[in-house]
Amino acid sequence: MPKQYHAEILNFIRFLETKALEERMGTAIASETSLKKDWLKPEEDEAWQDL
């Protein structure tokens, strides 16, 4: 592979990594709202208090 393409390829790899991270974060944020209903129940606090 010609050396002139190395920086461009590395930039593309970083772009793909950033895109994947943003997608995972988006999924986590979207699911937080629905999971929060269960996380905030008193039964959950009681179940986890000894850990």
Secondary structure, 3 states (H helix, E strand, C coil): CCHHHHHHHHHHHHHHHHHHHHHHHHHHHHHHHHHHHHHCCHHHHHHHCCC
